[in-house]
Amino acid sequence: MALVLVVLASVVFDAPIAFACTLAQRVGSNCPEASGVFDHGGVDLSAGFDSNSGGGVGTPRGVNGTGPGGGQDGAQGSIDLADPMVIVRDGFTVNCVPRSPCDPSLVVSMSDLVNFQPVVPTQGMEPNGWIVVGLPTNFFAAASAHTRSGLLLGFPAEVRFTPAGYRWNYGDGATGGSTTGGARWADQNLPEFSETATSHTYLAAGDYVITLAVDYAAEYRFAGQPWKGIGGTLAVPANPITAPADTARTVLVARECTRNPSGPGC
Amino acid sequence: MLVMPALAACATAPAPAPSHTAAGTDAPVFASDEEALAAAEKAYAAYQAMSDLITADGGAESSRIAPLATRSYLPELLAGFEAFAQDGRSSRGESMYDTVSLVRYGDESTGKAEVALYLCSDVSSVRLVDRNGTDRTPTDRPNRIPLQVSLVSSSRDPSTLLIDREDVWSGENFC
């Protein structure tokens, strides 16, 4: 993937640089690099350069294209790529450890998110737990955007997961994809056994195992910094459902089956 | 659609509840975030008390800290005590902490919990004295330090946590 260089117009990062310090070092005032950090709570550095690959800065893959964090990435207007490899600083020296949050060329990928476990999505179906052959079965998923805190590349950070896609495997060889998780018939104001964006019609009787994977888009931010997108998506499997499919027949029964469940035909 | 009332009437309880993949043996080390936080605080308090004991002795017998820290963090701790000992001072008073919050709790694998805390380490009541008993506490010592502390399960007892890292949080000072 091509390296995309974006010149940011004097965006000030409040870049926390974590460093280890034991209690004995704190007591003895021997912490490495500790001087001057605590007074103003943060190392301000001004960077005139940013680079990203993959997801792209300022375009988190949120739903509806209005992803959270949009517009927080600072002014990206004045593109001056006369010599894009020169890092423009605003007149003072910056000590920045490579691969730390202040590193303007830091690229975070999905594989760096090992410390961040997105919520496991769940799925449901209508009818609940059974299938009528030849009629649509409605599937729906529960997954929502959420934020996790933890260490990213060794630095405290937040990661926001946003469901971007839903992929069903209906267990009969058919698969389905949707950008929405679907919803119950009642919530869509549809009569039962209606077709929906996430429904599937089984053609043969049998027991089916229905699996769902939710593709989460992810963004991250270090404290004080804007959200940045991460390229790609993270597939998280939901609970599988096992459901029997049977043929429905119309039968005449003597009384309502709810009142006489053991009656003939019920 | 005539079929529907008949189906609905007969459908008392087909009962194929969604089956979950999680097995019962994968019980988390801590039943709740609160339990994890309590265990982490307990571990940090023990570590703090032992560190104070060692610095009160001028940094001597620093290996006493070993049972409270991970093998990977131990060299850093011992180096810290060694530097302390070289200054020829000893500590008087107790370190404290406050403003504790849980950053995250998760099991890295079965029986291996990972807990991260934010806390404010407060060494303001710890004085450093030289051999003559003269107060040699650096006047510019930062006394309240925002920390992120990482802890992991001890291999002997998963619910006993060991200090794995202490990172000074140099972002916005929450202390």
Boltz contact constraints between the chains, C-beta under 6 A:
constraints:
  - contact:
      token1: [A, 16]
      token2: [B, 170]
      max_distance: 6.0
  - contact:
      token1: [A, 16]
      token2: [B, 171]
      max_distance: 6.0
  - contact:
      token1: [A, 17]
      token2: [B, 170]
      max_distance: 6.0
  - contact:
      token1: [A, 18]
      token2: [B, 167]
      max_distance: 6.0
  - contact:
      token1: [A, 19]
      token2: [B, 168]
      max_distance: 6.0
  - contact:
      token1: [A, 20]
      token2: [B, 167]
      max_distance: 6.0
  - contact:
      token1: [A, 21]
      token2: [B, 168]
      max_distance: 6.0
  - contact:
      token1: [A, 22]
      token2: [B, 77]
      max_distance: 6.0
  - contact:
      token1: [A, 22]
      token2: [B, 80]
      max_distance: 6.0
  - contact:
      token1: [A, 23]
      token2: [B, 51]
      max_distance: 6.0
  - contact:
      token1: [A, 24]
      token2: [B, 51]
      max_distance: 6.0
  - contact:
      token1: [A, 24]
      token2: [B, 55]
      max_distance: 6.0
  - contact:
      token1: [A, 24]
      token2: [B, 80]
      max_distance: 6.0
  - contact:
      token1: [A, 24]
      token2: [B, 81]
      max_distance: 6.0
  - contact:
      token1: [A, 24]
      token2: [B, 84]
      max_distance: 6.0
  - contact:
      token1: [A, 25]
      token2: [B, 80]
      max_distance: 6.0
  - contact:
      token1: [A, 26]
      token2: [B, 123]
      max_distance: 6.0
  - contact:
      token1: [A, 26]
      token2: [B, 145]
      max_distance: 6.0
  - contact:
      token1: [A, 27]
      token2: [B, 55]
      max_distance: 6.0
  - contact:
      token1: [A, 27]
      token2: [B, 91]
      max_distance: 6.0
  - contact:
      token1: [A, 27]
      token2: [B, 123]
      max_distance: 6.0
  - contact:
      token1: [A, 27]
      token2: [B, 126]
      max_distance: 6.0
  - contact:
      token1: [A, 28]
      token2: [B, 84]
      max_distance: 6.0
  - contact:
      token1: [A, 29]
      token2: [B, 138]
      max_distance: 6.0
  - contact:
      token1: [A, 29]
      token2: [B, 141]
      max_distance: 6.0
  - contact:
      token1: [A, 30]
      token2: [B, 83]
      max_distance: 6.0
  - contact:
      token1: [A, 37]
      token2: [B, 170]
      max_distance: 6.0
  - contact:
      token1: [A, 38]
      token2: [B, 142]
      max_distance: 6.0
  - contact:
      token1: [A, 41]
      token2: [B, 172]
      max_distance: 6.0
  - contact:
      token1: [A, 41]
      token2: [B, 173]
      max_distance: 6.0
  - contact:
      token1: [A, 42]
      token2: [B, 171]
      max_distance: 6.0
  - contact:
      token1: [A, 42]
      token2: [B, 172]
      max_distance: 6.0
  - contact:
      token1: [A, 129]
      token2: [B, 14]
      max_distance: 6.0
  - contact:
      token1: [A, 129]
      token2: [B, 16]
      max_distance: 6.0
  - contact:
      token1: [A, 130]
      token2: [B, 14]
      max_distance: 6.0
  - contact:
      token1: [A, 149]
      token2: [B, 103]
      max_distance: 6.0
  - contact:
      token1: [A, 149]
      token2: [B, 104]
      max_distance: 6.0
  - contact:
      token1: [A, 150]
      token2: [B, 104]
      max_distance: 6.0
  - contact:
      token1: [A, 156]
      token2: [B, 148]
      max_distance: 6.0
  - contact:
      token1: [A, 223]
      token2: [B, 171]
      max_distance: 6.0
  - contact:
      token1: [A, 224]
      token2: [B, 171]
      max_distance: 6.0
  - contact:
      token1: [A, 239]
      token2: [B, 18]
      max_distance: 6.0
  - contact:
      token1: [A, 239]
      token2: [B, 20]
      max_distance: 6.0
  - contact:
      token1: [A, 241]
      token2: [B, 18]
      max_distance: 6.0
  - contact:
      token1: [A, 242]
      token2: [B, 16]
      max_distance: 6.0
  - contact:
      token1: [A, 242]
      token2: [B, 19]
      max_distance: 6.0
  - contact:
      token1: [A, 243]
      token2: [B, 16]
      max_distance: 6.0
  - contact:
      token1: [A, 248]
      token2: [B, 3]
      max_distance: 6.0
  - contact:
      token1: [A, 248]
      token2: [B, 7]
      max_distance: 6.0
  - contact:
      token1: [A, 250]
      token2: [B, 2]
      max_distance: 6.0
  - contact:
      token1: [A, 250]
      token2: [B, 3]
      max_distance: 6.0
  - contact:
      token1: [A, 250]
      token2: [B, 6]
      max_distance: 6.0
  - contact:
      token1: [A, 251]
      token2: [B, 6]
      max_distance: 6.0
  - contact:
      token1: [A, 256]
      token2: [B, 9]
      max_distance: 6.0
  - contact:
      token1: [A, 257]
      token2: [B, 9]
      max_distance: 6.0
  - contact:
      token1: [A, 257]
      token2: [B, 10]
      max_distance: 6.0
  - contact:
      token1: [A, 258]
      token2: [B, 9]
      max_distance: 6.0
  - contact:
      token1: [A, 261]
      token2: [B, 12]
      max_distance: 6.0
  - contact:
      token1: [A, 266]
      token2: [B, 10]
      max_distance: 6.0
